[in-house]
Amino acid sequence: MTLRSESLHQSAAVGGGIAPRGETGPRVPQWALILVFLALIASVPLVQLIVESVRGDRPGALDVFNEKPTAVHLRAYEKNLESASVVAEHLRPWIQFAQFNWLRDGGDKALIGRDGWVFYKPGFDSVLMSRFDQGETARTNDPLPAIVRFRDDLATQGIQLLIIVAPDKESVYPDMLSRTLNLAHVESPLTRDLFERLQGSHVEVVNLFKLFAEAREDLASGKAPLYLAQDSHWSPRGVQLAAQSVARRLLDLGWVNAGSAEYGDQPKPVKRTGDVLQMLQAPVIERHTEPEVVPCVQVVSLPDHHLYKDSPKSEVLVLGDSFLRIYQQDDPGSAGFIAHLAKELKQPLASIVSDGGASTLVRQELHRRASLLNGRKVVIWEFVERDIRLGTEGWQVIPLHHRAAANGHEKPPGQL
């Protein structure tokens, strides 16, 4: 019995749980770990104090004495300390890199999918949401009243309205989020509900969801996907497919006739770091991620091969968001939806583009500058699917003033 007790005592001592006979305190390695841990804790404010002293700044820790110690002020104080921390500034990018590459965690902005694909997380959340899930927001931020009022105001001026909802990437390629999602596309309850109500209100809509679902190809087939892998926007192939579909609808409705302008195209590939990666604000992730090669196609006028340009005198005005801006107003230029739609209609267009602002901001611009509607026969209004819930400034009902007579001082439509 004595031998067994002695053996257990020694075994536990080796594991560090019980001190061997003759020792009255923790072992030296334990003290060393404690000291290192305390040193790490103390080094953070010490480094911050030294840096602030070198810069000649007042120590940020003293800001706690500037306000009453309320919960609101203490939370703001804590946030300011965190954002000003030199240690956090240098460590945060590497922590984000580890989370993104090793833990597959993109934070609040990104979902990491398969084969290098990333998705915009708020867009994915919108795909899963129904109108009734939004509660009070569904009643106060409903797109339908704004769209119908806009359609009716345009009609009083003899202008037709065509709606385009650009599908979220998550709706078209859910299987690139996970292999378990063996679907060609996902139909969001919120989007389906809006389409049904638009149809009931006799609003003309181009259904790109059905088109993209039919055109979607397995990536193993070698065909280019309809969306970029690193970005939330459509690819050049998606752009051209959407432009062709919208042109067909306009011509079939008889709202416009094909023009006489001749356009050609020319390949212009660019390298692009996706907007989802940029939203992470993590330079380390961007530096260690190879930019995506995007096979853009520029539209050029014939026979001079000048890059496509809008015309303020066009009978067609296009309103929209970054889905119209991409490739058109950023690299390589004249390769986006607007240029390709002009090519299909054989006539230049006019446009107003506002990143994230298609729900309300573009109509506010028309409210302020009514003469932009002079000479128009058709307004094409594009907005991305996620803006049904997340549009900047929501879905305000903006009445249109009657278009003013043109004057030489009015600026032509362009990017806001």
LOZA-692227 format. One record per residue (C-alpha): residue number from 1; residue in three letters; x, y, z. Coordinates in pm, 1 decimal. Example, Ala and Ser with C-alpha at 12.3 -4.5 7.8 and 13.67 -1.06 7.14 Angstrom:
2
resi;resn;x;y;z
1;ALA;1230.0;-450.0;780.0
2;SER;1367.0;-106.0;714.0
***
This chain:
416
resi;resn;x;y;z
1;MET;0.0;0.0;0.0
2;THR;282.5;234.7;88.9
3;LEU;467.0;162.6;-236.0
4;ARG;157.1;233.7;-445.9
5;SER;89.6;564.5;-270.1
6;GLU;451.8;667.8;-320.8
7;SER;432.6;579.1;-689.9
8;LEU;115.2;780.7;-744.3
9;HIS;263.5;1076.0;-562.2
10;GLN;574.0;1077.3;-780.7
11;SER;374.0;1027.2;-1102.3
12;ALA;150.0;1324.7;-1025.6
13;ALA;452.6;1534.3;-942.4
14;VAL;605.8;1465.0;-1281.5
15;GLY;283.6;1597.4;-1448.1
16;GLY;309.9;1917.0;-1250.1
17;GLY;-7.9;1860.8;-1048.0
18;ILE;160.0;1794.7;-710.5
19;ALA;492.8;1934.3;-592.4
20;PRO;761.4;1678.1;-506.9
21;ARG;864.7;1639.2;-145.2
22;GLY;1083.9;1918.5;-27.6
23;GLU;927.6;2181.9;-261.5
24;THR;691.6;2437.9;-113.1
25;GLY;590.5;2636.1;-426.7
26;PRO;532.8;2613.6;-802.7
27;ARG;807.6;2484.9;-1025.6
28;VAL;1038.7;2735.2;-1196.8
29;PRO;893.6;2677.4;-1550.6
30;GLN;547.9;2767.3;-1423.2
31;TRP;675.7;3095.8;-1283.0
32;ALA;848.8;3163.6;-1614.4
33;LEU;525.9;3116.1;-1808.7
34;ILE;340.3;3345.8;-1571.6
35;LEU;608.2;3614.1;-1604.5
36;VAL;609.4;3589.1;-1984.1
37;PHE;230.4;3617.2;-1991.4
38;LEU;233.1;3923.0;-1763.7
39;ALA;509.4;4076.9;-1973.3
40;LEU;302.5;4033.7;-2290.8
41;ILE;4.0;4199.5;-2127.1
42;ALA;213.1;4487.6;-1997.3
43;SER;400.4;4534.8;-2325.2
44;VAL;90.9;4639.4;-2521.9
45;PRO;15.2;4962.9;-2328.4
46;LEU;390.1;5022.6;-2280.5
47;VAL;456.5;5007.9;-2656.3
48;GLN;157.0;5234.5;-2717.8
49;LEU;282.4;5485.3;-2458.8
50;ILE;631.8;5491.8;-2611.1
51;VAL;498.4;5541.5;-2965.4
52;GLU;264.2;5822.3;-2854.9
53;SER;550.2;5989.7;-2663.4
54;VAL;778.7;5975.1;-2969.2
55;ARG;501.2;6123.5;-3183.6
56;GLY;442.4;6397.2;-2924.3
57;ASP;81.3;6286.5;-2875.1
58;ARG;-112.6;6293.1;-2552.6
59;PRO;-148.0;5936.1;-2417.3
60;GLY;-483.2;5800.2;-2537.2
61;ALA;-534.2;5613.6;-2210.0
62;LEU;-590.2;5949.2;-2037.9
63;ASP;-898.3;6014.4;-2250.6
64;VAL;-1101.1;5818.0;-1999.6
65;PHE;-1093.8;6126.9;-1777.1
66;ASN;-1243.4;6351.9;-2048.0
67;GLU;-1601.8;6227.8;-2005.3
68;LYS;-1825.8;6099.7;-1731.8
69;PRO;-1779.2;5722.9;-1681.4
70;THR;-2109.4;5622.5;-1839.9
71;ALA;-2159.4;5298.1;-2030.7
72;VAL;-2174.5;5484.7;-2364.1
73;HIS;-1856.7;5683.0;-2298.5
74;LEU;-1666.3;5379.1;-2171.4
75;ARG;-1761.8;5178.0;-2481.6
76;ALA;-1647.9;5465.6;-2704.1
77;TYR;-1325.2;5493.3;-2502.9
78;GLU;-1258.7;5120.6;-2544.2
79;LYS;-1325.9;5139.0;-2918.7
80;ASN;-1093.3;5438.2;-2960.0
81;LEU;-814.9;5259.6;-2771.4
82;GLU;-855.0;4954.4;-2992.2
83;SER;-854.1;5150.4;-3319.5
84;ALA;-548.3;5355.2;-3212.3
85;SER;-349.0;5056.5;-3086.3
86;VAL;-15.3;5023.6;-3266.8
87;VAL;14.7;4656.0;-3171.4
88;ALA;-335.3;4579.5;-3299.4
89;GLU;-262.3;4770.6;-3620.1
90;HIS;33.3;4543.3;-3697.1
91;LEU;-114.1;4215.3;-3570.9
92;ARG;-469.3;4247.3;-3703.0
93;PRO;-383.0;4192.9;-4073.9
94;TRP;-195.9;3871.4;-3991.5
95;ILE;-474.8;3748.1;-3767.2
96;GLN;-719.8;3816.0;-4051.0
97;PHE;-489.7;3629.6;-4289.5
98;ALA;-480.4;3327.0;-4058.6
99;GLN;-857.1;3332.0;-4013.7
100;PHE;-917.2;3363.5;-4388.3
101;ASN;-667.5;3103.9;-4513.0
102;TRP;-655.1;2850.7;-4230.6
103;LEU;-988.6;2878.3;-4051.4
104;ARG;-1190.1;2966.8;-4366.4
105;ASP;-1344.0;3260.7;-4180.7
106;GLY;-1415.8;3577.8;-4380.3
107;GLY;-1578.5;3771.3;-4095.7
108;ASP;-1891.9;3978.3;-4153.1
109;LYS;-1821.8;4053.5;-4520.3
110;ALA;-1709.6;3731.8;-4686.1
111;LEU;-1801.8;3365.8;-4714.8
112;ILE;-1523.9;3142.2;-4841.8
113;GLY;-1640.8;2890.1;-5096.6
114;ARG;-1478.1;2624.0;-5310.1
115;ASP;-1184.0;2649.6;-5549.7
116;GLY;-1094.1;3009.6;-5462.7
117;TRP;-1450.0;3145.8;-5482.1
118;VAL;-1558.2;3403.5;-5224.7
119;PHE;-1906.2;3543.8;-5168.5
120;TYR;-2048.9;3863.6;-5020.2
121;LYS;-2203.3;3749.5;-4690.9
122;PRO;-2481.3;4015.4;-4665.6
123;GLY;-2591.1;3908.6;-5015.2
124;PHE;-2609.7;3546.2;-4904.7
125;ASP;-2814.4;3648.0;-4599.5
126;SER;-3057.3;3830.0;-4829.5
127;VAL;-3104.3;3516.6;-5040.4
128;LEU;-3237.9;3335.4;-4734.3
129;MET;-3471.4;3612.6;-4619.4
130;SER;-3840.8;3652.3;-4700.1
131;ARG;-4038.9;3976.3;-4693.6
132;PHE;-4205.6;3868.8;-4372.5
133;ASP;-3870.4;3799.2;-4203.3
134;GLN;-3794.1;4171.8;-4226.0
135;GLY;-4078.9;4269.3;-3994.3
136;GLU;-4133.1;4645.5;-3988.7
137;THR;-3868.4;4693.7;-4261.3
138;ALA;-4091.2;4507.6;-4507.3
139;ARG;-4358.3;4775.9;-4467.5
140;THR;-4134.3;5082.9;-4454.0
141;ASN;-3870.6;4977.7;-4709.3
142;ASP;-4075.6;4802.0;-4976.7
143;PRO;-3944.6;4847.2;-5335.3
144;LEU;-4286.2;4807.9;-5500.7
145;PRO;-4442.7;5151.4;-5420.1
146;ALA;-4125.1;5330.7;-5534.5
147;ILE;-4107.1;5132.3;-5859.1
148;VAL;-4476.0;5173.0;-5944.7
149;ARG;-4470.1;5547.8;-5870.4
150;PHE;-4157.8;5587.5;-6086.8
151;ARG;-4320.9;5390.4;-6369.7
152;ASP;-4636.1;5602.6;-6351.3
153;ASP;-4447.2;5934.2;-6338.0
154;LEU;-4245.7;5834.9;-6643.5
155;ALA;-4562.3;5726.4;-6826.5
156;THR;-4713.4;6074.7;-6789.1
157;GLN;-4417.8;6199.4;-6992.5
158;GLY;-4450.5;5927.3;-7255.8
159;ILE;-4150.9;5728.2;-7126.3
160;GLN;-4150.6;5351.1;-7077.5
161;LEU;-3979.2;5176.6;-6783.4
162;LEU;-3798.9;4841.3;-6795.3
163;ILE;-3671.2;4683.5;-6471.7
164;ILE;-3362.0;4462.9;-6448.4
165;VAL;-3276.1;4286.7;-6122.4
166;ALA;-2913.3;4168.2;-6137.8
167;PRO;-2900.5;3831.5;-5957.6
168;ASP;-2673.8;3793.1;-5659.2
169;LYS;-2381.5;3562.9;-5725.0
170;GLU;-2505.3;3341.2;-5440.3
171;SER;-2833.9;3288.9;-5622.4
172;VAL;-2664.7;3160.1;-5937.9
173;TYR;-2374.0;2958.7;-5795.7
174;PRO;-2478.1;2827.0;-5452.2
175;ASP;-2287.8;2503.8;-5521.8
176;MET;-1960.2;2700.4;-5522.6
177;LEU;-2025.6;2780.0;-5157.3
178;SER;-2049.0;2413.3;-5065.8
179;ARG;-2046.8;2077.7;-5243.5
180;THR;-2358.9;1983.8;-5047.7
181;LEU;-2559.0;2250.4;-5235.3
182;ASN;-2618.6;2055.8;-5557.7
183;LEU;-2832.2;2328.8;-5713.9
184;ALA;-2823.5;2519.6;-6041.2
185;HIS;-2959.4;2828.6;-5866.2
186;VAL;-3140.9;2941.2;-5551.6
187;GLU;-3463.9;3138.5;-5573.0
188;SER;-3476.5;3386.2;-5286.6
189;PRO;-3822.1;3418.0;-5124.3
190;LEU;-3772.4;3795.2;-5109.8
191;THR;-3689.3;3818.6;-5481.4
192;ARG;-3964.6;3580.2;-5587.2
193;ASP;-4216.7;3781.9;-5388.2
194;LEU;-4107.6;4107.9;-5556.4
195;PHE;-4128.5;3954.8;-5904.7
196;GLU;-4479.9;3829.7;-5837.1
197;ARG;-4594.1;4170.3;-5713.5
198;LEU;-4427.2;4352.0;-6004.4
199;GLN;-4607.7;4122.0;-6244.7
200;GLY;-4935.0;4190.6;-6063.2
201;SER;-4870.3;4563.6;-6103.3
202;HIS;-4795.6;4523.0;-6478.0
203;VAL;-4433.5;4640.1;-6447.1
204;GLU;-4209.7;4516.3;-6728.6
205;VAL;-3917.8;4310.0;-6593.1
206;VAL;-3637.8;4114.8;-6761.9
207;ASN;-3597.2;3791.1;-6564.5
208;LEU;-3223.3;3731.9;-6564.5
209;PHE;-3261.1;3466.0;-6295.8
210;LYS;-3430.0;3225.0;-6534.0
211;LEU;-3188.3;3316.6;-6812.7
212;PHE;-2878.6;3265.4;-6598.7
213;ALA;-3008.8;2938.0;-6456.7
214;GLU;-3050.5;2805.9;-6811.0
215;ALA;-2713.8;2942.3;-6928.1
216;ARG;-2523.8;2831.0;-6621.1
217;GLU;-2261.1;2574.4;-6713.6
218;ASP;-2072.3;2332.4;-6495.2
219;LEU;-1728.8;2487.4;-6440.5
220;ALA;-1567.6;2162.2;-6553.0
221;SER;-1707.3;2222.1;-6903.3
222;GLY;-1445.2;2488.3;-6967.7
223;LYS;-1699.3;2766.2;-7031.7
224;ALA;-1646.1;3090.4;-6846.4
225;PRO;-1875.7;3130.0;-6542.4
226;LEU;-2133.8;3409.5;-6530.7
227;TYR;-1972.6;3565.2;-6220.8
228;LEU;-1619.6;3637.6;-6103.7
229;ALA;-1465.7;3402.7;-5847.2
230;GLN;-1327.5;3675.6;-5616.5
231;ASP;-1590.7;3940.5;-5681.1
232;SER;-1963.1;3990.2;-5619.7
233;HIS;-2023.9;4107.0;-5979.4
234;TRP;-2098.4;3931.2;-6303.8
235;SER;-1826.6;3827.2;-6546.4
236;PRO;-1789.8;3958.1;-6904.6
237;ARG;-1991.1;3655.7;-7018.1
238;GLY;-2270.0;3748.1;-6776.1
239;VAL;-2258.7;4108.8;-6900.2
240;GLN;-2297.4;4008.8;-7264.5
241;LEU;-2575.9;3761.1;-7192.2
242;ALA;-2772.1;4022.1;-6993.0
243;ALA;-2722.8;4289.8;-7262.5
244;GLN;-2846.2;4056.6;-7535.8
245;SER;-3154.8;3963.8;-7334.8
246;VAL;-3246.4;4325.4;-7255.2
247;ALA;-3197.5;4433.7;-7617.8
248;ARG;-3426.4;4153.9;-7738.0
249;ARG;-3696.6;4257.4;-7492.8
250;LEU;-3682.4;4623.4;-7593.3
251;LEU;-3701.4;4538.9;-7963.7
252;ASP;-3980.3;4282.8;-7912.0
253;LEU;-4183.9;4537.0;-7714.2
254;GLY;-4136.2;4789.3;-7992.5
255;TRP;-4020.1;5052.7;-7746.5
256;VAL;-3708.4;5127.3;-7953.0
257;ASN;-3590.5;5045.6;-8302.5
258;ALA;-3243.3;4925.7;-8386.4
259;GLY;-3021.2;5218.8;-8474.9
260;SER;-2770.5;5259.9;-8754.4
261;ALA;-2450.5;5285.5;-8551.0
262;GLU;-2199.3;5011.4;-8619.1
263;TYR;-2000.6;4864.7;-8330.4
264;GLY;-1736.0;4597.4;-8308.2
265;ASP;-1549.2;4449.7;-8016.0
266;GLN;-1192.8;4379.3;-7915.6
267;PRO;-1051.9;4153.2;-7640.7
268;LYS;-902.9;4342.5;-7347.6
269;PRO;-820.3;4109.3;-7055.3
270;VAL;-746.6;4272.7;-6720.2
271;LYS;-625.5;4152.4;-6382.3
272;ARG;-867.2;4228.2;-6102.4
273;THR;-864.6;4189.2;-5724.4
274;GLY;-1224.1;4116.7;-5628.6
275;ASP;-1435.7;4364.0;-5436.1
276;VAL;-1515.5;4103.6;-5167.8
277;LEU;-1144.0;4077.3;-5086.0
278;GLN;-1113.4;4455.5;-5083.4
279;MET;-1404.8;4482.9;-4839.4
280;LEU;-1201.8;4284.3;-4585.4
281;GLN;-953.9;4576.1;-4569.5
282;ALA;-674.4;4325.5;-4515.3
283;PRO;-370.2;4413.1;-4731.0
284;VAL;-194.9;4090.1;-4628.9
285;ILE;-477.5;3881.1;-4776.0
286;GLU;-474.9;4084.9;-5098.0
287;ARG;-95.5;4054.6;-5132.3
288;HIS;-111.3;3676.5;-5093.3
289;THR;-405.3;3628.4;-5332.0
290;GLU;-339.3;3611.8;-5703.9
291;PRO;-556.5;3865.7;-5893.9
292;GLU;-819.1;3713.9;-6121.4
293;VAL;-761.9;3738.7;-6496.4
294;VAL;-1086.6;3874.0;-6644.7
295;PRO;-1141.8;3828.6;-7021.0
296;CYS;-1311.8;4162.2;-7090.5
297;VAL;-1435.5;4262.5;-7435.3
298;GLN;-1436.9;4632.9;-7522.6
299;VAL;-1695.5;4782.3;-7757.5
300;VAL;-1558.4;5009.3;-8029.4
301;SER;-1723.5;5220.6;-8294.7
302;LEU;-1667.3;5129.6;-8656.3
303;PRO;-1482.8;5199.3;-8871.9
304;ASP;-1260.1;5421.5;-8651.6
305;HIS;-1230.4;5174.2;-8358.3
306;HIS;-1277.4;5444.8;-8097.4
307;LEU;-1394.0;5316.1;-7759.1
308;TYR;-1769.5;5338.0;-7698.7
309;LYS;-1898.6;5661.8;-7542.9
310;ASP;-2242.4;5756.8;-7411.5
311;SER;-2454.0;6015.2;-7590.2
312;PRO;-2658.7;6266.4;-7383.3
313;LYS;-2906.0;6281.0;-7675.5
314;SER;-2990.2;5910.4;-7665.3
315;GLU;-3356.7;5802.5;-7649.0
316;VAL;-3259.5;5536.8;-7392.2
317;LEU;-3147.4;5627.5;-7038.1
318;VAL;-2994.5;5353.0;-6821.4
319;LEU;-2994.0;5383.3;-6441.6
320;GLY;-2803.2;5146.1;-6216.2
321;ASP;-2532.5;5055.3;-5971.9
322;SER;-2189.5;4893.2;-5971.7
323;PHE;-2314.5;4615.6;-6201.5
324;LEU;-2321.9;4886.1;-6469.5
325;ARG;-1998.9;5048.9;-6354.4
326;ILE;-1781.8;4735.2;-6364.9
327;TYR;-1569.5;4712.8;-6684.2
328;GLN;-1749.7;5025.2;-6813.9
329;GLN;-1613.5;5306.5;-6600.0
330;ASP;-1325.6;5115.7;-6443.0
331;ASP;-1067.8;4894.0;-6614.3
332;PRO;-1062.0;4835.6;-6904.1
333;GLY;-1341.6;5085.1;-6988.5
334;SER;-1620.4;5061.3;-7246.4
335;ALA;-1656.6;4687.8;-7177.0
336;GLY;-1954.8;4685.1;-6941.0
337;PHE;-2329.0;4631.8;-6970.9
338;ILE;-2398.9;4979.0;-7112.2
339;ALA;-2150.7;4945.2;-7399.0
340;HIS;-2267.7;4595.0;-7487.1
341;LEU;-2634.4;4696.3;-7477.6
342;ALA;-2553.6;4988.3;-7710.9
343;LYS;-2381.6;4742.8;-7944.7
344;GLU;-2689.9;4518.2;-7948.3
345;LEU;-2926.9;4814.6;-8008.9
346;LYS;-2688.5;4976.8;-8259.7
347;GLN;-2716.9;5312.3;-8089.5
348;PRO;-2536.5;5495.2;-7805.3
349;LEU;-2710.5;5527.9;-7467.6
350;ALA;-2719.8;5775.7;-7179.9
351;SER;-2656.0;5656.4;-6823.4
352;ILE;-2656.0;5748.1;-6456.3
353;VAL;-2452.8;5510.8;-6239.0
354;SER;-2422.8;5515.2;-5859.4
355;ASP;-2241.3;5238.0;-5669.6
356;GLY;-2491.7;5090.7;-5425.4
357;GLY;-2734.0;5373.6;-5498.6
358;ALA;-2967.9;5228.0;-5760.7
359;SER;-3257.1;5190.7;-5516.8
360;THR;-3300.8;5564.0;-5450.1
361;LEU;-2997.4;5781.3;-5531.6
362;VAL;-3031.9;5761.3;-5910.3
363;ARG;-3397.9;5868.8;-5888.8
364;GLN;-3301.7;6154.2;-5659.8
365;GLU;-3066.5;6270.9;-5934.2
366;LEU;-3353.6;6269.6;-6183.8
367;HIS;-3568.0;6458.6;-5933.6
368;ARG;-3299.5;6729.1;-5910.0
369;ARG;-3220.6;6737.0;-6283.7
370;ALA;-3552.0;6678.8;-6459.0
371;SER;-3411.7;6785.5;-6796.6
372;LEU;-3213.6;6459.4;-6806.4
373;LEU;-3539.2;6303.8;-6930.5
374;ASN;-3556.4;6529.7;-7235.1
375;GLY;-3585.6;6324.3;-7552.3
376;ARG;-3606.1;5988.7;-7371.7
377;LYS;-3836.6;5711.1;-7484.1
378;VAL;-3720.9;5440.9;-7243.4
379;VAL;-3565.0;5426.3;-6898.3
380;ILE;-3391.5;5101.7;-6804.0
381;TRP;-3355.2;5069.8;-6428.3
382;GLU;-3108.1;4808.7;-6299.9
383;PHE;-3047.8;4723.0;-5934.7
384;VAL;-2877.8;4424.8;-5773.0
385;GLU;-3087.4;4162.9;-5595.2
386;ARG;-2940.6;4229.7;-5249.3
387;ASP;-3052.4;4593.7;-5268.3
388;ILE;-3412.4;4476.6;-5236.7
389;ARG;-3318.0;4469.9;-4868.7
390;LEU;-2990.1;4665.2;-4848.0
391;GLY;-3026.7;4957.2;-5090.9
392;THR;-2858.8;5283.3;-4992.0
393;GLU;-3124.9;5527.5;-4865.3
394;GLY;-3376.5;5242.4;-4887.3
395;TRP;-3665.4;5265.1;-5135.3
396;GLN;-3796.8;5617.1;-5100.9
397;VAL;-4087.8;5727.2;-5317.1
398;ILE;-3935.0;6012.5;-5521.4
399;PRO;-4181.7;6206.2;-5736.7
400;LEU;-4048.6;6329.0;-6069.3
401;HIS;-4082.7;6689.5;-6172.7
402;HIS;-4202.5;6742.9;-6527.9
403;ARG;-3896.3;6752.6;-6748.0
404;ALA;-3765.5;7100.5;-6807.3
405;ALA;-3669.4;7246.2;-7140.0
406;ALA;-3311.7;7168.1;-7227.0
407;ASN;-3062.1;7444.3;-7170.4
408;GLY;-2698.0;7478.0;-7247.2
409;HIS;-2599.3;7463.6;-6880.1
410;GLU;-2737.5;7119.8;-6792.4
411;LYS;-2471.1;6854.6;-6750.5
412;PRO;-2524.6;6530.1;-6940.7
413;PRO;-2594.9;6208.1;-6753.0
414;GLY;-2291.9;6037.3;-6605.9
415;GLN;-2163.1;5872.8;-6294.2
416;LEU;-2283.8;6037.3;-5976.5
***
